[in-house]
Amino acid sequence: MLQRIPAPTTARLLRAGDRGWLVELPSGGATSIAAAVHDQPWAAQVAEVVPAAKTVLVTAIDCAWTDALGSALVSLLEEALDRPGPGRRPRTIEIPVHYGGPDLTEVADALGLGVADVTREHAAAEHVVGFFGFAPGFAYIDGCPDVLALPRRTSPRTRIEAGYVAIAGNQTVVYPGGTPGGWHLIGHTEQRLWNPDNNPPNRLEVGDRVAFRVVTTC
Amino acid sequence: MLTAARSTPAPPKNGTARLSVISPGPLTTVQDQGRTGYAHLGVSPSGAADRASFALANRLVGNFPGTPALECTFGGLSIRLDAARVVALTGAPVPALVNGRPVADPTRFRLTAGDVLSLGRPNVGLRTYLAISGGLLVEPVLGGAGHDVLAGHGPHPLRAGDEFAIGAANPCPQVPVELAISRLPQATTIVRFRWGPRHELFDRSDRQRLTTTRWRVSADSNRVGVRLQGDPLQIGKIHLASEGMVRGAIQVPPSGEPIVFLADHPVTGGYPVIGAVVERDLDLVAQAPPGIGLRFQPISSGGRTMKLASRQRITTKS
C-alpha cells in the first residue's frame, strides 16, 4: 500500500519537537528560504537550518526561543512568498570526471545505451545540489535525465571511497568517502568536495549548479 | 566509517597526566555537547546520549560544561590514571572498584596516581558517564569531540591500550552528591512527546495506538535510535520526500514499529515523523535498556496555535 500525499497548496509551519519548525513549501524555494533565515537579525538564535526538497527544518538554540522563532518564520515567509527575491545567486561548480566507473558498462546495458551515450547524457545535464543527507557531505544532486534513471543496485556496496560519481533515479552523488552505497558508480573525480578538516568542510552548497566535465571516457 | 574525519586521542606529552584504557567494556565512547550548525551538510549534532547525566558529571568535578568525558554503555570499563584526580560517575549506577576494592559512594571520589578504576554492570539504566577533573583532551572534529556511531566522526570507540591526555585538575565545587541524582527509566517509563510534524498523515486509530501501546525497547537500539516493538501502526508505506529530522523524532517506518532518534540520528529521513519526544524525557529514552516498556504521553499544545498570517497564505500547526 503506497499512499500518495497531495501537494500542499499553502506554505505551512509544522511543529518539529521542542525547538523546531518544519517549513513546508508548496512550490520549491527551500534553498532561498534557508539562505534568508541566515540573513535575519535573529539568526543567532537559530541552531540548525536543514533545507530539503520541499521543506526547511529550522531549530532554535533553546526551547525558550521556539515560539519567537515560529513568529519570525511566519513573517519571513509572508514576505518571501509575496515578493520572491533573487535569493542567493547560484554558483556553478565544475567537476572534472573520469567516466569509467565499475558499473558504467552494466548501466549502459541496463538502459539500452552505449557507454558514450551515458557519459554524454550525464555530463550534458543540468545538475543542481538538492540537499545533504544520509552521511556527512553526502549531497543529493538533482537533474539526472530520465534516460539515465535506474533504481538503486539490489545489493549495496559496504564501503565506497571518496570521489566516486554515482547515479540512481534522477539523482547523482559524489561519494564523500567511507560510506556504504547502493548507487551505480559511473565515474570518479580527483576533486575532494568534502573534507571535515577544511573550513567550511563542503565545496558544494544546496542550490549550486554542478557541471560535470568529461576528462576521460573508457 | 569516515576515516578522514576521525581524530585520534591527543597523544599524551611528557608531563601530561594521562588516562589508560585497560578494558573498554561493550562500548565506551568520548562524548561532549555535540556539534551545532552542520546538519545542513549531513552532520548530526551527536554528543552525549543522556545530556543531563553528562552535564551533571562535569559539574561534580568542576569542569566547564561540555568538557569531553566518557560515555560507557552496559558498564565494563576499566581505566588507570597516572595522576591524582577527582572523578564522577552519573547516569546508570554501576558498582565501582578501585584497585579491586568497592567504592562506597561512586558518585564522586578521588583517585590517586596509578589507581585502577573498574566499573561493573548497571542494573538500572544503560549509560554511565565518567567525568575526570580537567577533562579528556581530544582534538575536535567540526567543533565536536564526541564519537558519532553513524558518521564515524570523532575519536574511535575506546580500545584496550588507548591513552588520553587529561587536563589540569579544577577545584571541585561543593555540590552535595546526595542531590546529584540521575533520572532513570522504570519498568514502564512514561515519555512525553509533541505531535508533529507529520501526525496528520496518521489516522485516528494509529494516533491512538501510539499512545495506548506499551512499547518494548528492542535490543536493536543504539545511539542512532531506539527501536520499539509492539502492536504496529497501520500507516504502511508513505511517499514522502526526505526532510530534516530532529533529535527525539518518533519516525514510523513501513513496519509500523516506531524508532525514536537519539544523538547520532540521520539528519534527514523519508519516513513520516508522528511526533517528537520532549528534550527532558529524551535522556530517559537514551537510558532505556532493551526489554523495558515505554508509553508515549502527548503534551497538550496549550492552545499554542500560531496566528494565521495575512491572506491566510501560511497556516501553522503546533
Interface residues (C-beta under 8 A of the other chain):
Chain A: M1 L2 Q3 R4 I5 T10 A11 R12 L13 L14 R15 A16 G17 D18 R19 G20 L22 E24 A34 A47 E48 V49 V50 P51 A52 A53 K54 T55 V56 L57 T59 I61 C63 D67 G70 S71 V74 S75 L77 E78 L81 F131 F132 G133 F134 A135 P136 G137 F138 A139 Y140 R159 A162 P176 G177 G178 T179 P180 W194 N195 P196 D197 P200 P201 N202 V206
Chain B: M1 L2 T3 A4 A5 T36 G37 Y38 A39 H40 L41 G42 V43 P45 V141 L142 L150 A151 G152 H153 R194 W195 G196 P197 R198 L201 I235 G236 K237 I238 H239 L240 A241 S242 E243 G244 M245 V246 R247 G248 A249 P266 V267 T268 G269 V273 A276 V277 V278 E279 S301 R304 M306 K307 A309 S310 Q312 R313 I314 T315 T316 K317 S318
